[in-house]
């Protein structure tokens, strides 16, 4: 269904003037580069049954920090590692609250969503910092010479491939699915659930910081409200890509296909002069449908279907008492 949606979007888009031009395809890919990085950061977290709704606010704070440091005269080569470390630090706050204190990730990251955005306003207020170095801006705005593929898209592909290897080709990746299906059982199996979850929140903060650098350079503007609301688009892409909100199911290829479909849809609406408000409505509907459809079409056990034979049934069929010894031991205890 997702592949049909993706093909349908690009088929409809081909009828719009300028959709197939290389410059527009490059713009389409660039427009969703930060969303893609946030979605790949969310994917392994959601596989474990957790969520991080603070990724866009982390991006906004890191963008504000970039502007503050640049305004203070610090070189951009120094700013980059400092901003990435700041993103990891913000991710560690979520990790400590969720993993060490056992708080629900939904409540924690809703709180840090507001907290990090507020800290961004503390740094910059309502002003914007511009004038970032011209030798770095092409990395976030230009395409590789002779192609329509932006440099930022190459970074997105690299991150996506790294996440795919992590999720699908490593023991840690298999552990993510196991944690999503049952964290307590996985813990009894000897897998270090807390350490894995802690690392995923750090990874999420670091990727959000990288996305903030691309966003700031692409628009040549550091503002506290950068990427406001982008977390909903990233979550929609993850869920639309087939990742279960309850954890334990999903693929990187599904998320990548969802990102491509949503980027194409946004571009078609942009070419047809559809307002941002209508685009937000469509994103919200996609988010609802991505959660609703798997529930509606999930195979369900009929009411009359027996789950499994009981001990009494086994006794009647065999004349034995397979549960008697267990009951006697239990009574003795």
KAVEN-V830262 format. One record per backbone hydrogen bond with DSSP energy under -1.0 kcal/mol. CO is the residue of the C=O (numbers start at 1). NH is the residue of the N-H. Records with the same first field share a line. If there is no record, write none. Layout:
CO = NH + NH
This chain:
1 = 5
2 = 6
3 = 7
4 = 8
5 = 9
6 = 10
7 = 11
8 = 12
9 = 13
10 = 14
12 = 15
13 = 16
16 = 19
21 = 25
22 = 26
23 = 27
24 = 28
25 = 29
26 = 30
27 = 31
30 = 33
32 = 36
33 = 37
34 = 38
35 = 39
36 = 40
37 = 41
38 = 42
39 = 43
42 = 46
43 = 47
45 = 50
46 = 49
47 = 248
54 = 58
55 = 59
56 = 60
57 = 61
58 = 62
59 = 63
60 = 64
61 = 65
62 = 66
63 = 67
64 = 68
65 = 69
66 = 70
67 = 71
68 = 72
69 = 74
70 = 73
75 = 79
76 = 80
78 = 82
79 = 83
80 = 84
81 = 85
82 = 86
83 = 87
84 = 88
85 = 89
86 = 90
87 = 91
88 = 92
89 = 93
90 = 94
91 = 95
92 = 96
93 = 97
94 = 98
95 = 99
96 = 101
97 = 103
104 = 108
105 = 109
106 = 110
107 = 111
108 = 112
109 = 113
110 = 114
111 = 115
112 = 116
113 = 117
114 = 118
115 = 119
116 = 120
117 = 121
118 = 122
119 = 123
120 = 124
121 = 125
124 = 127
129 = 222
133 = 136 + 137
136 = 139
137 = 140
138 = 142
142 = 151
144 = 147
149 = 144
150 = 154
151 = 155
152 = 156
153 = 157
154 = 158
155 = 159
156 = 160
157 = 161
158 = 162
159 = 163
160 = 164
161 = 165
162 = 166
163 = 167
164 = 168
165 = 169
170 = 174
171 = 175
172 = 176
173 = 177
174 = 178
175 = 179
176 = 180
177 = 181
178 = 182
182 = 186
183 = 187
184 = 188
185 = 189
186 = 191
187 = 190
191 = 193
192 = 196
193 = 197
194 = 198
195 = 199
196 = 200
197 = 201
198 = 202
199 = 203
200 = 204
201 = 205
202 = 206
203 = 207
204 = 208
205 = 209
206 = 210
207 = 211
208 = 212
209 = 213
210 = 214
211 = 215
212 = 216
213 = 217
214 = 218
215 = 219
216 = 221
222 = 129
223 = 226
225 = 228
227 = 230
229 = 232
230 = 234
231 = 235
232 = 236
233 = 237
234 = 238
235 = 239
236 = 240
237 = 241
238 = 243
239 = 242
244 = 247
249 = 244
251 = 255
252 = 256
253 = 257
254 = 258
255 = 259
256 = 260
257 = 261
258 = 262
259 = 263
260 = 264
261 = 265
262 = 266
263 = 267
264 = 268
265 = 269
266 = 270
267 = 271
268 = 272
269 = 274
270 = 273
275 = 279
276 = 280
277 = 281
278 = 282
279 = 283
280 = 284
281 = 285
282 = 286
283 = 287
284 = 288
285 = 289
286 = 290
288 = 292
289 = 293
292 = 296
293 = 297
310 = 314
311 = 315
312 = 316
313 = 317
314 = 318
315 = 319
321 = 324
323 = 327
324 = 328
325 = 329
326 = 330
327 = 331
328 = 332
329 = 333
